[in-house]
Amino acid sequence: MNEIKFMAWDKISKKMRVVTRMTFGLEPTGHPPIIVHLDDGKDPVTRSIDDVALLQYTGRKDKNGKEMYDGHVFNYIPSKEWADTEPDNPCVVFWFDDLAAWGFYVGEPGMSTLLPGSEHMEIIGHVHENPELLKKTVKQ
């Protein structure tokens, strides 16, 4: 079973942060129903769930051992079986509802597959931190 953990894009500070915990409150108390506790190693903060984009850990790591989360952008390093896929073509990790599995899209939106082995992935950014990488994922 995969380890369950989250990162979050802090919409207020525009920083990626580690989710240290989440607390669930009650609306009548005046507190938002879900509070997310975040840390970036320097500046721990709490945010309402509306002020963050939660990003779940996929249970996979790239070829350098970096943990892969929802929304990570990676270069696909093709294997011999996928020789027709161009190397260094940015791919985006997402949850594939139809298969209840992590997948990625490459090239054109809607073209997706399950995540390959870690030796075929190298993280180059994240959709929130590096939106310019999204332009490279779609063939013009």
Secondary structure, 3 states (H helix, E strand, C coil): CCCCCEEEEECCCCEEEEEEEEEECCHHHCCCCEEEEEECCCCCEEEEHHHEEEEEEEEEECCCCCEEECCEEEEECCCHHHCCCCCCEEEEEEEEHHHCEEEEEECCCCCEEECCCHHHEEEEEECCCCCHHHHHHCCC
